[in-house]
Amino acid sequence: MKAARRTARDIVIWVTLTGGIVGLVLGWTIIGLIVLAFGLWQLVIAARRGGGLFVDQRLADRPGKPTVS
């Protein structure tokens, strides 16, 4: 399941980065910048902690465990 989640996260990151660049090229400046910023933000989060959009929250949902590591 982790491999599928990681693959889905990587696909989302590259699609948003590509969509942001395409938006900028087509002249949709604001939308392109927002989508590009989101893609870069997810890329930075994934590179730092291995997190991103598809983080497994089951460990954080257990009682008595901190939600932020």
Secondary structure, 3 states (H helix, E strand, C coil): CHHHHHHHHHHHHHHHHHHHHHHHHCCCHHHHHHHHHHHHHHHHHHHHHCCCCCCCCCCCCCCCCCCCC
